[in-house]
Amino acid sequence: MTRQMELMLPVTGLTDAFACAANRYEDERLVIEKNTISVTMQEGEPSMTVNGIPMSLSVGMTKIGNDYYVPVEAVEKSLAYGSTWSAESGVLSMTGMSSEKRVLPYAYDYRAEGRAPDVKTRVPWEPAGPSPR
């Protein structure tokens, strides 16, 4: 929880908790992908883009020690989840509100996303020793 009383979720737990991909790039940009939804956040910026549409947040992604955290508000707005917080028991419950059954996107291409790795040059293969006869 932040000083502004915003509940935060660890980035490392997003994949298991919400069945999505969550990857950091350049150590400060987070990309969350689920179904046909793509969310991008920058460390410290109280905003995100959802499928290219900017959205404001109360607080942005935060780094504490070696771990990154995103506000619950970001998951609610981008992945269509509702949340209930019990201060008495210290339990946060989140429920998916989307009726979309599809789990995988219709198509995905790293080149179209601008994240294709560089092609590596391969050295021709040569046997390690004399070939057995």
Phi, psi and omega in degrees: 000137181274176177295335178276008180067030176269130177285138183237148178243140178289136179300325181296340181261355184297317184301311181288320185287327187237010179050054180224170173264137177223109183232140176261142178231144182053025178060005180219350180251129179249133175240120177250129181229131176210131182053239180256015182260131176233122183243133178236132178227147175248143179303130175082351181265125181279054179203168176208163171245135178241111185052041177085356181261122180291142177223141179270154178229159177292319177222158181261184175298137186233142175255126177234114187066237178259003185251148177253147180227143176243149179290146176305324179306323180295318179291320179300310184289320188272320184256008176060061176242148172254154181225152175226127181246127175252104180294328181297314181263350181070032183244131174254125177246133179234137182231133177292132182256352183277141177265004182294126182270337185294134181257325182256149175292159179296324178207150179213130182221115179303328180295319179293331179275354181074025182234025179288134178289158177293147178283132181262140177282131180261143176275136179303143182280136175228141178297150183286335182204194179296143181284138180289143180242000000 
